[in-house]
Amino acid sequence: MNELPQEPAPDMGKSRIDQSRRQRRQKLLIPKGKSERVLYLNEIAKRLVPGVEFFAFSLVAGLVLSLGILLDSPAMLVLGALLAPFMAPAIGLGFSTVIGSISFFLRSTGALLVGAALVFGSGALAGWISKLFLDMPLTQAQRFTTFTIPDFLLLSIGAVLAIYLTIRVPKQRSLVASVPLAYEIYIPIAVAGFGLAAGNQELFPQALKIALVNIAWVILVGTIALAIMKLRPSTAFGYLLTAAIIGAALYGLIVSSALGSAVRQQVEPFITLTPQKPTKTRNVSPTETEKVATPEFTPAPNDTLQPTNTLAPSRTPTVTITPKPTPVWAKVYSPTYSGVLVRKSPGFDGEYLASMDNESLIQVLPEVELVDGVYWAHVLMEDGRDGWMVRGLLLTATPAPGW
């Protein structure tokens, strides 16, 4: 019997090499070819251009954030950050340096300003509504007027994660990675609008400063992350724009001294003063003192010494030291809210001064006033300002005099 002709066996080694090459290409974040790289960057740029939904969800997020400020609810603030749109303009500010397009940078800046204006207006509306209420705690709003190291870490992680997922999967938008950006940018903007409309000078300038520095930090971290992922500018104009953006971000951080103040606030409790070394003093004998202090004088033979008038000694008053009473410290505790308000004068009609978180320590002064059937305690804050708080919201180990 004649055997049927058999087909030649495929080259298994060559197919394995091609398969391994395809796998390596899939692992690369950025295509190596010039034309493929241009198409890839254009695809990412199109995804970073905000649409109408960006501004619509920015308005919705601003309204929810404003409601969270009114209710002093951290859960509502988190919900507002979750409802915020994908922060494409913030990521686009750093990505514009790669493609070297000043028009794309200006477009991203304009979109971010419009979205921020919607959130700011929502906060201003809540601040106007707050004037209708007399006693409103603003503990959560006060938290976004200071710089902290955890906020910077959260912002950095969110910026790196959002940029990585944008480069890795350009056809999808990861809203989860954008939540930290919305939390650290939109909430301070809403607090600033609230403070401006409510007339609270502690909220408006400081919260707006926090938002601007956070945006500068996102630009700086985004540009560095793109450079680490080997996504660098391809033109001289791109390098010039990159240097300008990084310089502007660093200038904003240095001028505001935000990062330095945050580091000092976190490290200051652990810094101990080093004692100074005592200076050595030389013991001077009485004879040496007399030689230095009283020069020798020998009268001439013809000179006659004239008596000098001396003033009668006067009594010097003695200073009496009055002992100061031991300061009394108390803890702030409110069973219904997360903090207590401090007012400039006793009574619920007193002007708002500040707010203290629960478990905060405050010094209690001896004065106590009874206003509208409520006892008000005179307190002294750490910054030296004194005010009045409801005495029933203070916990002391030893009652102050007159309690």
CORFEN-V870002 format. One record per pair of residues at least 24 apart in sequence whose ideal C-beta (glycine too) atoms are under 8 Angstrom apart, sorted by the first residue. I is the first residue (numbers start at 1). J is the second residue. D is the distance in Angstrom with one decimal. If there is no record, write none. Layout:
BEGIN
I,J,D
I,J,D
END
This chain:
BEGIN
29,167,5.5
29,168,6.3
29,229,5.7
29,230,7.6
29,231,7.7
30,167,7.3
30,229,7.1
30,230,6.1
30,231,5.6
37,234,7.8
40,170,7.3
41,98,6.7
41,99,5.4
43,170,5.2
43,171,7.6
44,95,6.8
44,166,6.4
44,167,6.9
44,170,4.6
45,92,7.8
45,95,7.1
45,99,6.2
45,101,7.8
45,104,6.3
47,88,7.3
47,166,7.1
47,170,5.6
47,171,7.2
47,173,6.9
48,88,4.6
48,89,7.7
48,91,6.0
48,92,4.2
48,95,6.0
48,108,7.2
48,166,7.2
49,88,7.1
49,92,7.6
49,107,7.0
50,85,7.5
50,88,5.0
50,89,5.8
50,111,4.6
50,115,7.6
53,85,6.3
54,85,4.6
54,86,7.4
54,88,6.7
54,89,7.7
54,111,6.7
54,115,6.3
55,111,8.0
55,114,6.2
55,115,6.1
55,118,6.4
56,85,7.9
57,83,6.4
57,84,6.3
57,85,3.9
58,84,6.7
58,85,6.0
58,114,8.0
58,115,3.9
58,118,4.8
58,119,6.0
58,186,7.5
59,118,4.6
59,119,7.9
59,122,6.9
61,85,7.4
61,119,6.8
61,182,6.7
61,186,6.0
62,118,5.4
62,119,3.6
62,120,7.6
62,121,7.1
62,122,3.2
62,123,6.8
62,186,7.0
62,190,5.9
63,122,5.0
65,119,6.8
65,122,6.9
65,123,7.1
65,186,6.3
65,187,5.8
65,190,4.3
66,122,4.6
66,123,5.1
66,125,6.4
66,126,3.5
66,190,5.7
66,193,7.8
66,194,6.7
67,126,7.0
68,140,6.9
69,123,6.8
69,126,5.7
69,138,7.3
69,140,6.7
69,141,5.1
69,190,6.4
69,191,6.3
69,194,5.2
70,126,5.2
70,129,6.7
70,130,6.3
70,136,7.3
72,136,7.4
72,137,4.8
72,138,6.5
72,139,5.7
72,140,5.2
72,141,7.6
72,337,6.7
72,338,6.6
72,339,7.8
73,140,7.1
74,140,5.6
77,140,6.3
77,183,7.7
77,187,5.8
78,183,7.4
80,182,8.0
80,186,7.2
80,187,7.2
80,190,7.8
81,179,5.3
81,182,4.6
81,183,4.0
81,186,6.8
81,187,6.9
82,179,6.0
84,178,7.3
84,179,7.3
84,182,3.4
84,186,5.7
85,115,7.7
85,175,7.9
85,178,7.8
85,182,7.8
86,173,4.5
86,174,7.8
86,175,5.6
86,178,4.8
87,162,7.1
87,178,4.7
87,181,4.2
87,182,5.8
87,185,7.1
88,173,7.6
89,115,6.9
90,159,7.8
90,181,5.5
90,185,6.8
90,215,6.7
90,218,5.1
90,219,7.9
90,222,7.8
91,159,7.7
91,162,5.7
91,163,5.9
91,166,6.1
91,181,8.0
91,218,7.9
91,222,6.2
93,215,7.8
93,218,7.3
93,219,4.9
93,222,7.0
93,245,7.2
94,159,8.0
94,163,7.0
94,218,7.2
94,219,5.3
94,221,7.8
94,222,2.8
94,223,4.7
94,225,7.7
94,226,6.2
94,245,7.5
95,163,7.7
95,166,7.8
95,222,7.2
95,226,6.8
96,241,7.0
96,245,7.9
97,223,5.6
97,226,7.4
97,233,6.3
97,238,6.3
97,241,5.3
97,242,4.0
97,245,5.6
98,226,5.7
98,231,5.3
98,232,6.9
98,233,5.9
98,238,6.7
99,233,7.9
99,238,7.0
100,233,5.3
100,234,7.1
100,235,4.7
100,237,4.7
100,238,2.9
100,239,8.0
100,241,5.9
102,237,7.9
102,241,6.5
105,241,6.9
105,245,7.7
112,215,7.4
116,185,7.6
116,186,7.6
116,189,5.1
116,211,7.5
119,186,5.0
119,189,4.8
119,190,5.2
119,193,7.2
120,189,5.2
120,190,7.0
120,192,6.5
120,193,4.0
121,193,6.4
122,190,6.3
122,193,6.9
123,189,6.9
123,190,3.7
123,191,6.4
123,192,6.7
123,193,2.9
123,194,4.2
123,197,7.5
124,193,4.0
124,194,6.9
124,196,6.0
124,197,4.0
125,193,8.0
125,197,7.2
126,190,7.7
126,193,7.8
126,194,5.3
126,197,7.6
127,193,6.5
127,194,4.0
127,195,6.6
127,196,6.6
127,197,3.0
127,198,3.7
127,200,7.6
128,197,4.7
128,198,7.5
130,194,7.2
130,197,7.9
130,198,5.0
131,198,6.4
131,199,7.9
134,348,5.9
134,349,7.3
135,341,6.4
135,348,6.0
137,334,7.9
137,337,4.7
137,338,6.8
137,339,5.1
137,340,7.5
137,341,6.3
137,355,5.9
138,200,7.5
138,203,7.4
138,355,5.4
139,337,7.4
139,338,4.9
139,339,3.8
139,355,5.6
139,357,5.7
140,338,7.6
141,191,4.8
141,194,6.4
141,195,7.5
141,203,5.9
141,207,7.6
142,202,7.4
142,203,7.6
142,355,5.8
144,187,5.5
144,188,4.7
144,191,4.9
144,207,5.5
144,210,6.0
145,188,7.9
145,191,7.1
145,202,6.5
145,203,6.2
145,206,4.1
145,207,5.2
145,210,6.6
146,206,7.6
146,210,7.8
146,265,7.6
147,210,6.7
147,213,7.5
147,258,4.7
147,259,7.2
147,261,5.7
147,262,3.9
147,265,7.5
148,262,5.8
148,265,7.4
148,266,7.3
149,262,5.5
149,263,7.0
149,266,5.0
151,184,6.0
151,214,7.8
151,262,7.9
152,217,6.8
152,259,6.9
152,262,6.6
154,180,5.0
154,183,7.3
154,184,6.5
155,180,6.1
155,181,7.1
155,184,4.6
155,214,5.8
155,217,5.8
155,218,6.6
155,221,7.5
156,217,7.3
156,221,5.2
158,183,7.9
158,184,7.5
159,217,7.8
159,218,4.9
159,221,4.5
159,222,5.4
159,225,7.0
160,221,6.4
160,225,4.9
163,222,5.4
163,225,5.0
163,226,6.5
163,229,7.9
164,225,7.2
164,229,7.3
167,226,7.7
167,229,6.2
167,231,6.8
181,218,6.4
184,214,4.9
185,211,5.8
185,214,5.4
185,215,6.1
185,218,7.5
188,214,6.9
200,352,7.5
202,354,7.5
209,256,6.1
209,258,7.6
210,258,7.5
212,252,6.7
212,256,7.6
213,252,6.1
213,253,6.3
213,256,5.1
213,258,4.4
216,248,7.2
216,249,4.2
216,252,4.0
216,253,5.9
217,249,7.1
217,253,6.8
219,245,5.8
219,246,7.9
219,248,7.8
219,249,4.8
220,246,6.3
220,249,4.0
220,250,6.8
220,253,7.5
223,249,7.8
325,366,7.4
325,401,7.8
327,363,5.2
327,364,8.0
328,363,7.0
328,364,4.5
328,396,6.2
328,398,6.5
328,399,8.0
328,400,4.6
329,361,5.5
329,362,7.2
329,363,5.8
329,364,7.0
329,396,7.2
330,361,7.4
330,362,6.0
330,363,7.9
330,364,5.0
330,377,7.9
330,379,7.8
330,394,4.0
330,395,5.9
330,396,4.2
330,400,7.9
331,359,5.9
331,360,7.1
331,361,6.2
331,362,8.0
331,394,7.2
331,395,4.5
331,396,7.7
332,356,4.5
332,357,6.9
332,358,5.8
332,359,6.9
332,360,4.7
332,361,7.9
332,362,6.1
332,389,7.6
332,393,6.5
332,394,6.6
332,395,8.0
333,358,5.5
333,359,7.1
333,393,6.2
333,394,7.5
333,395,5.2
334,358,6.0
334,393,5.4
340,389,5.8
340,390,7.0
340,393,4.8
341,389,7.5
342,379,6.7
342,381,6.9
342,387,4.0
342,388,7.1
342,389,5.6
343,387,5.8
343,388,5.2
343,389,7.5
344,387,5.8
344,388,7.3
345,388,6.2
346,371,4.7
346,376,3.6
346,388,4.3
347,371,4.1
347,372,6.1
347,376,6.9
347,388,7.8
348,372,6.8
348,374,7.9
350,388,6.3
353,385,6.7
353,387,4.5
354,381,6.6
354,385,7.3
354,387,7.0
356,381,7.8
356,389,7.7
362,389,7.6
362,394,7.5
364,394,6.5
364,396,6.5
364,400,4.7
365,400,7.6
366,400,6.1
366,401,5.0
366,402,6.1
367,402,7.9
368,400,7.6
368,402,5.0
368,403,6.7
END
